C-alpha cells in the first residue's frame, strides 16, 4: 500500500478546511470513531466531543492552515508531521497560534481516517 503519502496530506488538508468551514459531514467521514485528539493545551477530545464542541459553537475554528507537512507511509498507516496556523474561538475567547503536530491516519476497511492528533504550541 505504499504511495499513500500525497493522498493523505491532501486528505488532512481537507479535514483542516472542514474544521474551519464547520463541515460536519466531511469531518464525520474523515475522523475515526476511536479518535484520540490531544490539543496543544493537553486537553483530550474524542470524535464525539471534538465535533460536538464545533456543532454547539463552544469551539469555532476560523482558520486551520498546514505547512511543512511530511508524510511517513507505513502501509496501512500514514504519520504526518508539520506545522499548522490555527485561529479559533474557544469558550468565547479568540486565539491564534501555530502548532507543530503529529497526525496519524489508518486505512480502515479501505477508508483512510484520522485516528490520532497531538500538537504542541510554537512560541
Buried (B, 14 or more C-beta within 10 A) or exposed (E): EEEBBEBBBEBBBBBBBBBBEBBBEBBEBBBBEEBBBBBBEEEEBBBEBBBBBBEEEEBBBBBBBBEEBEBEBEEEBBBBBBBBBBBBBBEEEEEEBBBBBBBBBBBEEEEBBBBBBBBEEEE
